[in-house]
Amino acid sequence: MSAAPASVDGVPLGRQPEDHIKVMAGKTPSKFTDPCRRASALSMKCLEDNSYDKAKCAEAFQVYRDCKKTWVEQRRKDRREGRPGAWD
């Protein structure tokens, strides 16, 4: 199994999403605004580097799923606690 890179274009990747308030600030609401975009880029780069063999990119996909799950959970918690989001 090919190891996934730790960064894309020199930007470190991780399982934690970027702060969604900072990511969304100044952007218009869109389905394309995503604090997990780096993890997404990692998974796509892994596919490209491994001739689109999904089995070799399982770790990269898991990193993206973990990031997305954390982001959704944080947004739910913020809304329950009355913390405004970037567009609230």
N, C-alpha and C positions, 0 to 999 in steps of 0.2 A: 504494500500500500504506500502510495506517495505521500510524503509529509506535506501538509499545507503550509504555505509561507506565513510568517508571523506579521507581515505587513504587505500593503499594496501601495506602490509608489512611495515607499518610505514612511507611510503612516501606520503605526501599530494597530493591530486588530485585537479585539477581545470579545468576550461574551457579554459585556455590559454595553448597553446603548449609550450614545452620547446624551447629555442632558437635553431632553426634548424641548424644554422651554427655550434654550439657546439655539437649538437647531431650527425651530419653527419661527423664531423672532424674525420679523422682516420679510417673511415669505407668505405668499397667499396660500390659503388652504388648498391642498391638492393630494391626490392619492400617491403622488410621487415624492412627497416630503417624508423622509424616513431617517430616524436617528440610527438605524442599523444598516445604513448604506455601505459602510466599510465592510461589514460582515457579508453583505450581499455581493459586493465586488469581489471579495475573497472567494466565495463559492463559484462565481462565474469564471474567475481567472483560473481556478483549479480545474474546472471543466475544460477550458480551452487548453490548458497545459497538459491535460491527460486524455486528449482526443475524445472528450465527452463521455468518458467512462465514469458513470455516477458512483460506482462502487469505490473508486479511488478517492472520491471527494466526500465520503460520509462524514468525516470529522468537520470539514468546512460547512456542510449543511447543518450539522448539529450546532455549531457555533452560531449560525444565523438563527436557528430555531430558538436557542437559549436567549439570544439577544432580544428577539421579537417578543418572546414570552415575558421577559423582564420588563420590557417597555410597556406592554399592555397592562401588566399587573401594576406598574407604577402609575400609569394614567388612571386606572380605576381607583387606586388608593388616593391619588391627588383629588379626584372628583369627590370621593366620599368625605375627604377632610376639608373640602371647600377651597383647595389650592387652585387658583386659576391656571389654565394652560395658556399657550401663546395666543389662541384665538377665542378664549372664553371671555 
